[in-house]
Every structure is written in structure tokens, then in C-alpha cells.
Amino acid sequence: MIKTKNEKVKHAKINGKTVFFRRKLALSAAFALLIFFSLNIILFVSPLKAGNFDKSSAGTAAGQFLKMVVGARGAAMGEAYSALSNDAYSIYWNPATLIRIKKESYAFMHSPYLASSSYEYLAYAKSAGQVGNWGFSLQYLDYGSIKRTELSGIENGKFKPYDMALTIGFSCYISGYKKDPEKRFVLGANGKLVRSKIDNVDNTVSADIGVLFPEMFSGKFIMALSAHNIMGTLRLDLKDYPLPLIIRLGSVTRLSKYYVITTDITAPNDNVPYLSMGNELNVFITKDFLVSLRGGFNTRAIFDVYGFRNITFGGGIKYKLYSLDYSFSPYGYLGNAHRISLGVNF
């Protein structure tokens, strides 16, 4: 049977609509599964991890270094950064925000931390075109050298404990076929290997999941949701302890081209939820040279530590593809933490 030209055009239109409908249905199903999975994480996984999101749960989770934020920019903004991240640090904050990387992003952080410890972060992320974006990171916390003492009080050498996590992340659009990128939902996920050493060594695997919501009010307001360390245990002193489940709900409010306000509500299952707020002022010295001033606060452990704490500040400079950032985070009588970050974003 030979079709006429009009019949072929009509047939092509029908097939086009069918394909579009099937794709839209598949994306809708994926989004529904995402919401279902997220609810299961919040409602079912967290009770199984022995935490109750309250103060009485302190000390019930291992791998506490996973709660230590990375990147001087986010730290300076009171640790309210999960919806604003747009570089390789996104792997830590919310894997869904990896989608904002245009081509490639390199990140490195060095932090002289508390009690002579040091905290390092190295990451790389890359765009994979229409498929999405991917990246990997390495977190490493070095506690330094500690004297080993027997029960009798006699010193018996030294040991060097450390914690590390190797993470691989991916993000992709899951809704809004043929819409602008800013109007789509984004799904991100991480797989990670966690290793902890005190005197003996133990390893485990875990995962993160994140969602970036479509921009609202002409891009002036953005929200993001993520859940971190949703599985895995570490054996310490002949007992298994779960990793700290962390749920973050973040937002960004762009008051102008030069000024943004961020807010995060963070709920670790081994302590009480806390609020973080930050702000950033950007000043263009020249077209290619940008200076940023940042500040923030959070209510984390506000009644557990005495002295000057919970207020953060810092700044940064950016010249073309290169950025250098610094943050200062006081922890009261425990001391102060400094972070220095380098970044290259193509």
C-alpha cells in the first residue's frame, strides 16, 4: 500500500506525539519513584539507623568526619550552601547541583582543623552533555600522631588514625522534556567508599541522593533537598555503628545580581536539627576580576560549646576561570578552623 504525502505527514505527527507522550510518561514515572524513594529514606531508613534526630542520639553514629563541610565558600556562609553549589564541591553538598557545571570543574581544599588535625578535599567534575554531569571526590581527615598507652600507663609507640571517603557522583534531568534547564527537576546520586582507621581499619559503602527543584520567581528563588549516608556501618571496638544519616533542605534567594541569601535546615539523625543562614556580596572590580565577601551563622551545637562560635565569615577572589576562597569558623574553647579552597571552572 502506497501512502500519500499528506498521509505520511499525518503518520509522522502521530508517531511524534506518541514518542513524546511515552517520554513524558517515563519521566513522570521516574519523578514519582524519586518522591517515593525520598519519603522512604526519611520515614523508614532513619529509624533503622539507631538515631532519633535528637540530642540523646549523640555518639550513636560513626564516621563523624562525613558531617564536616568542605569548601571555604560554603563554610563561610554558615554552612548554608546545599542549594547554591555550582562546582566540584557539589559532590559533597548535593549531587543534583553537579548539573550546573558547564564543562569541567577542579576543586581542592586544605583546612588546618581542630586539635592539630587537618582536613583535605580533592574533587573533579565534568559535563557529559545531554546525559548529565558526573564527578568524583576524595575527603581525608588526618588526626596526626597519637601516643599509644597501655592500661598500666606505659607508652607503647604511636598510631596515626585517619578517616577518608572516595565518592563518585552523577546528576541528570528527570522532568520537563523540551523545557529550559532552569525549569526542570534534577536528580543526583552518589556512591561512596568510606574507610576509618583508629588502631584497626574498617571499610563500608554508602550512598547519597539529591534533588534540585525548578527555579521560581524568574530564577530568584531555588530549593534543593538531599539525603546523605543512607546506609553503611563501621565496626569500632567489636561493635557496628551506622554512618550519620544527614538530611538537608536548602534554598537560595537572589536579591540582586550581586547579593544572595542562603538557608539550610540540616537534620543529622544523631543530633538535633539545626538552622544555617549565609549571605554573599559580589563586587566586580573588572569584567574578569570578582571579589566576594561572605558571612553566616548556624545553630549547630549552640548549647554544647562555650565561647565565640556559630558565626562564620570569609571571602574570595575570582579571576576568569580561577578562584581562591578563605573561611574562618570559630568553635569556642575548642579552637578555630580555617579553610582555604582553590577552584578552576571551565
WOHUSUL-V587408 format. One record per run of one state. SS is the DSSP state (2 for helix, 1 for strand, 0 for the rest). FROM is the first residue (numbers start at 1). TO is the last residue. If there is no record, write none. Layout:
# WOHUSUL-V587408
ss=SS from=FROM to=TO
ss=SS from=FROM to=TO
This chain:
# WOHUSUL-V587408
ss=0 from=1 to=4
ss=2 from=5 to=48
ss=0 from=49 to=54
ss=2 from=55 to=57
ss=0 from=58 to=60
ss=1 from=61 to=62
ss=0 from=63 to=63
ss=2 from=64 to=67
ss=0 from=68 to=71
ss=2 from=72 to=76
ss=0 from=77 to=89
ss=2 from=90 to=93
ss=0 from=94 to=94
ss=2 from=95 to=100
ss=0 from=101 to=103
ss=1 from=104 to=112
ss=0 from=113 to=113
ss=2 from=114 to=116
ss=0 from=117 to=117
ss=1 from=118 to=127
ss=0 from=128 to=128
ss=2 from=129 to=131
ss=0 from=132 to=132
ss=1 from=133 to=142
ss=0 from=143 to=145
ss=1 from=146 to=149
ss=0 from=150 to=154
ss=1 from=155 to=159
ss=0 from=160 to=161
ss=1 from=162 to=173
ss=0 from=174 to=180
ss=2 from=181 to=183
ss=0 from=184 to=185
ss=1 from=186 to=197
ss=0 from=198 to=200
ss=1 from=201 to=212
ss=0 from=213 to=215
ss=1 from=216 to=216
ss=0 from=217 to=220
ss=1 from=221 to=228
ss=0 from=229 to=232
ss=1 from=233 to=236
ss=0 from=237 to=238
ss=1 from=239 to=243
ss=0 from=244 to=245
ss=1 from=246 to=254
ss=0 from=255 to=258
ss=1 from=259 to=268
ss=0 from=269 to=273
ss=1 from=274 to=284
ss=0 from=285 to=288
ss=1 from=289 to=298
ss=0 from=299 to=308
ss=1 from=309 to=319
ss=0 from=320 to=321
ss=1 from=322 to=331
ss=2 from=332 to=334
ss=0 from=335 to=335
ss=1 from=336 to=345
ss=0 from=346 to=346
